[in-house]
Amino acid sequence: MFFTRISYVAAFFFALFGVLQFLGAILFMQGYFPNESLSRYTTAPSPGAWLDHAVYTVLVSVALGTLAEISRSLRK
């Protein structure tokens, strides 16, 4: 029960953080921050690497949410 609840909360925050990173990378690639370097906003060397990290974060949240659903279905 404890793992299931923590997994749901963690999956939600991973998904939220991943979506925000994705939007930030897209905004940066579209040129909304033209005079600023990428190192001011993130540790990624390029916008593509930032976008990859965002996609990986969302995939981790999906995997964690799936594990939480499996845990919940095994309890019932």
N, C-alpha and C positions, 0 to 999 in steps of 0.2 A: 504494500500500500504506500509506503514512504517513497520507494523508488518510482512508482507510477506517478505520483503527484509531482515529485521533483523533476521527472522527465518531461512532463507536460509543460511545466513552467520554463525549464531550460530550452525546450524545443521552441516555445513561443518567442523567447528572447533571442535565440539564435536566428530564427526566421526574421524577426524585426530588424536585428542588426545587419543581417545579410541584405535585406531589401534596402535599408538605408545606405549601405556601402554601394550597392548596385546603382542606386539613384545618384549618389555622389560621383561615381566613376562616369556615368553617362553625362552628367552635367559638366564635368571637367573636360570630357572629350568633345563636347559641343562648343566649348570655348567660353563658358560663363566666367572662368577665372583666367583670363588671357595673360595677365602680367605676373601671375604668381607661379612659383614652382610647385611641383607635385609634393616635394618633401615637406612643404609647410602643412599639408593636410594629412599625409599618410607616409608610411615607411616603404611603400611600393615603389619600385624603380620606374614603372611606366603605368599609364592608365589601363593597359591591357592586363597587367599583373594584378592591379587593383580589382578589376572586373572578375578575373579568375578567382581571386580570394573570396569575393562576394558570392559567386556561384557555389564554391566549395562550402561556404558557411550555410547557405540555404540547403544544400544537399545533406549536410550533417544534421540540420534541424529536421529534415524529412526522415532521416534514419532514426533519430532519437524519438520522434513522434511515433514512428512505426513500432519501435521497441516498447514504448509506453502502451500502445494499443494491444500489443501481444501480451504484455504483463496484465493488463486489465481483463483481457478475454480469458486468460488462464486462471484468474481468481474466481471467475463466475462459473 
